[in-house]
Amino acid sequence: MAHTADLAIFADRKPADGVIPFGAVEILSPDDSLSTYIGKFDEYAAAGIEFIWLVDPAHGRIQRHQNGSLLRVDAIEFPDRGFRLTADEIFA
């Protein structure tokens, strides 16, 4: 994987060379365009990263990359693990 995420979530996996994160979070900066991230997200998904989010602080939005699309969501969450971090909590 050529790109590294702003935040990599390893869950039950130990961070090490060759270990693929469980989740990845990218934070959109004012100088970046959305198209900058599309290739990254496709690469993350192809590498086996299951949960991929884009956080947009300027607009207070979270989007999840799923099946090649970005879907607006209200939280970064792992439902099967009982973890949920809402947009309100992130942008408070």
Secondary structure, 3 states (H helix, E strand, C coil): CCCCCCEEECCCCCCCCCCCCCEEEEECCCCCCHHHHHHHHHHHHHHCCCEEEEEECCCCEEEEEECCEEEEECEEEEHHHCEEEEHHHHCC
